[in-house]
Amino acid sequence: MSTNYNCLSVTKSEQLKIIIIEDESLIAEMLKLMLEEMGHKVIGVVHTFLSRQLVIERGGCDLAMLDINLHGKMEGIELAMEL
């Protein structure tokens, strides 16, 4: 079953640059597809705490979508405070 997110579409001037920090690949890909269908630009999908800095430094983002229960050094809430 396919979902249409066109009703939530944004104009080019409203487009956000978004980074997704999610350790589950399937969820990250689903979020990416939904956001792009709405017209946003996903500048990076990061699966680990360590690789998040590379994406953030590369392009700067307007919004970061964080998994609260990241595996590894830091949880999503702690990472949000760092950003």
TIKE-42734 format. One line per field, with one value per residue: z, x, y of N, C-alpha, C in turn. Coordinates in pm, 1 decimal, m for minus. Each point is the difference from the previous one (the first is absolute). Layout:
N
nz: Z, ...
nx: X, ...
ny: Y, ...
caz: Z, ...
cax: X, ...
cay: Y, ...
cz: Z, ...
cx: X, ...
cy: Y, ...
//
This chain:
83
nz: 0.0, m91.0, 66.1, m26.8, 1.7, m120.8, 82.5, 31.2, m132.5, m19.7, m3.5, m107.6, 24.2, 13.3, m100.2, 80.9, 48.8, m15.2, 120.4, m35.7, 131.5, m61.5, 101.9, m23.0, m90.1, 28.8, 126.3, m5.0, m76.5, 83.6, 103.9, m57.4, m37.2, 121.5, 57.9, m83.1, 22.7, 122.0, m59.4, 110.4, 36.2, m11.5, 81.3, 82.4, m10.1, 131.0, 7.2, 15.4, 128.1, m27.6, m88.4, 105.4, 54.6, m75.2, 20.5, 129.9, 1.2, m73.1, 61.4, 126.5, 102.3, m48.5, m18.8, 120.9, m64.0, 130.9, m5.5, 85.2, m48.0, m31.2, m74.1, 103.5, m31.0, m78.0, 82.3, m70.3, 120.6, 37.9, m112.0, 23.3, 122.8, m58.1, m78.4
nx: 83.5, m24.4, 72.2, m92.0, 117.0, m56.7, m96.0, 115.8, m8.4, 127.0, 3.9, 68.1, m66.7, m92.4, 73.6, 4.5, 121.7, m17.8, 46.2, 10.9, m12.9, 12.0, 11.3, m129.1, 68.0, m88.5, 4.8, 132.8, m3.9, m88.8, 66.6, 110.7, m61.0, m54.4, 113.4, 65.0, m95.8, 21.7, 119.6, 31.5, 116.4, 17.6, 78.8, m58.9, 30.3, m0.7, 76.2, 106.8, 24.6, 99.8, m84.8, m71.0, 119.3, 32.4, m120.4, 4.2, 128.7, m41.6, m115.2, 12.4, m80.0, m124.0, 3.3, 11.1, m24.2, m19.9, 61.4, m97.4, m13.0, 93.3, 51.9, 76.1, 88.0, m96.1, m98.6, m111.6, m51.0, 102.2, m14.5, m129.1, 36.9, 76.5, m104.9
ny: m118.1, 89.3, 86.1, 91.0, 60.8, 5.7, m38.9, m54.6, 12.3, 34.5, 132.5, 38.4, 112.9, m95.2, m43.8, m104.9, 27.1, m131.0, m27.5, m126.8, m10.6, m116.6, m83.6, 8.6, m68.9, m92.7, 34.3, 6.7, m107.5, m51.0, 48.7, m42.8, m111.7, m5.4, 36.7, m81.8, m88.1, 46.8, m20.7, m66.3, 52.8, m131.4, 70.6, m85.5, m127.8, 9.4, m108.3, 78.7, 6.1, m82.9, m50.8, 35.4, 15.4, m102.9, m47.3, 24.7, m32.1, m102.2, 10.9, m17.4, m1.2, 0.4, m133.7, m52.3, m113.7, m14.2, m116.4, m14.4, m122.9, 88.4, m95.1, m18.9, 94.0, 47.2, 26.5, m10.1, m11.2, m76.2, m66.9, 5.8, m23.5, m92.9, m31.2
caz: 0.0, m12.0, 59.8, m73.5, 91.8, m75.0, 74.8, 94.6, m78.9, 25.8, m114.8, 1.2, 104.2, 130.0, 7.6, 107.7, m11.1, 115.0, 24.3, 74.4, 80.3, 34.1, m12.7, m72.4, m140.9, m61.4, 49.2, m57.7, m141.6, m6.1, 31.4, m111.7, m112.7, 35.0, 1.4, m137.1, m70.2, 44.9, m60.7, 77.6, m44.6, 103.8, m31.2, 47.6, 88.0, 81.2, 80.0, 122.2, 66.3, m47.1, m135.1, m7.9, m12.8, m140.8, m73.8, 52.4, m48.0, m145.6, m61.1, 90.7, m19.1, 63.6, 91.3, 21.6, 52.3, 80.5, 69.8, 143.4, 54.2, m84.4, 58.0, m0.9, 98.4, 48.4, m42.1, m80.8, 79.5, 29.8, m125.6, m28.2, 83.6, m58.0, m123.5
cax: m83.5, 78.8, m59.8, 31.2, 26.3, m6.8, m78.7, 92.7, 112.3, 46.8, 56.6, 147.0, 45.4, m29.5, 74.9, 97.9, 110.9, m22.5, 85.8, m66.8, 93.0, m82.4, 82.8, m72.0, 4.0, m132.5, m70.7, 67.9, m36.0, m140.5, m5.1, 61.8, m93.6, m114.7, 41.4, 28.6, m127.8, m61.3, 72.8, 117.2, 126.9, 68.7, 142.7, 75.7, m57.8, 110.7, m41.4, 80.2, 34.6, 128.1, m5.7, m91.8, 74.3, 36.8, m115.4, m32.4, 102.6, m4.6, m100.3, m86.9, m137.4, m105.6, m71.0, 58.7, m94.0, 84.2, m49.6, 22.6, 77.3, 112.9, 95.3, 136.5, 55.9, m90.6, m139.2, m50.0, m28.2, 131.0, 49.9, m78.8, 55.0, 129.8, m22.7
cay: 118.1, 121.4, 118.9, 121.5, 110.6, 125.4, 98.9, 62.5, 52.3, 135.6, 68.7, 4.0, 92.9, m59.8, m125.4, m10.7, m94.8, m87.1, m115.1, m106.6, m79.9, m115.8, m120.0, m104.6, 39.6, 0.5, 118.9, 116.1, 8.9, 38.8, 143.4, 71.8, 0.1, 84.3, 140.6, 42.1, 9.3, 125.6, 110.3, 37.7, m55.1, m76.7, 16.5, m114.1, m100.3, m47.4, m114.6, m8.8, 124.9, 51.6, 55.6, 114.4, 125.1, 17.8, 51.2, 132.9, 93.2, 6.8, 84.8, 72.8, m45.1, 77.0, m89.2, m132.1, m98.2, m88.5, m117.2, 21.1, m112.1, m36.5, m93.9, 50.1, 92.2, 102.8, m12.9, 109.4, 120.2, 61.1, 54.6, 121.0, 108.1, 36.2, 74.4
cz: 0.0, 61.1, m77.3, 98.5, m70.2, 73.7, 102.2, m70.2, 34.9, m129.8, 13.6, 112.2, 141.2, 25.0, 112.1, m38.9, 129.0, 6.6, 83.7, 71.7, 61.3, m22.1, m69.1, m145.0, m65.0, 41.6, m60.3, m145.5, m17.7, 28.1, m115.4, m117.9, 26.3, m7.6, m140.4, m81.4, 37.5, m56.6, 76.6, m56.4, 118.0, m35.4, 51.4, 87.0, 71.9, 90.7, 130.4, 53.8, m61.0, m137.3, m10.6, m21.5, m144.4, m80.2, 44.7, m52.3, m150.5, m50.7, 93.3, m24.0, 72.3, 108.4, 9.8, 60.4, 68.4, 57.7, 148.1, 57.7, m95.0, 72.5, m3.4, 110.6, 64.0, m49.7, m73.6, 75.3, 36.5, m124.8, m37.4, 80.3, m54.8, m126.4, 30.2
cx: 88.0, m75.2, 45.8, 14.0, m5.4, m78.6, 87.7, 119.0, 32.3, 50.7, 151.6, 51.2, m24.9, 81.3, 103.4, 110.0, m1.5, 105.0, m79.9, 107.3, m81.6, 81.5, m70.5, m19.1, m137.1, m80.2, 61.0, m39.4, m145.6, m16.3, 54.2, m96.2, m120.2, 36.0, 28.6, m127.6, m74.0, 72.2, 121.3, 125.4, 66.2, 148.7, 84.3, m82.5, 116.9, m50.5, 78.5, 28.9, 125.4, m7.5, m89.8, 73.3, 39.9, m113.1, m33.3, 99.2, m9.5, m100.4, m80.2, m143.0, m94.6, m69.6, 75.3, m107.5, 82.4, m77.4, 31.8, 91.4, 109.8, 89.4, 138.4, 27.1, m104.0, m141.7, m44.1, m25.9, 128.3, 59.0, m72.8, 52.2, 134.2, m14.7, m46.3
cy: 124.3, 117.5, 121.6, 115.6, 135.5, 106.9, 73.1, 64.5, 144.0, 61.5, 1.2, 90.7, m54.6, m127.5, 4.8, m97.4, m81.8, m110.4, m99.6, m81.1, m113.2, m126.3, m116.9, 45.3, 10.7, 123.1, 125.6, 19.9, 42.6, 150.1, 83.8, 10.8, 90.3, 148.5, 51.5, 12.7, 128.6, 121.8, 46.9, m66.3, m70.2, 2.3, m114.9, m91.1, m64.8, m110.9, m12.7, 138.7, 62.5, 65.5, 122.6, 131.1, 26.9, 61.8, 141.3, 103.4, 21.6, 101.8, 86.9, m44.9, 94.0, m81.9, m131.8, m89.5, m108.1, m117.4, 21.0, m107.4, m44.0, m99.5, 63.6, 99.4, 92.0, m26.0, 125.0, 128.9, 71.7, 64.6, 127.9, 118.1, 48.5, 85.4, 138.8
//
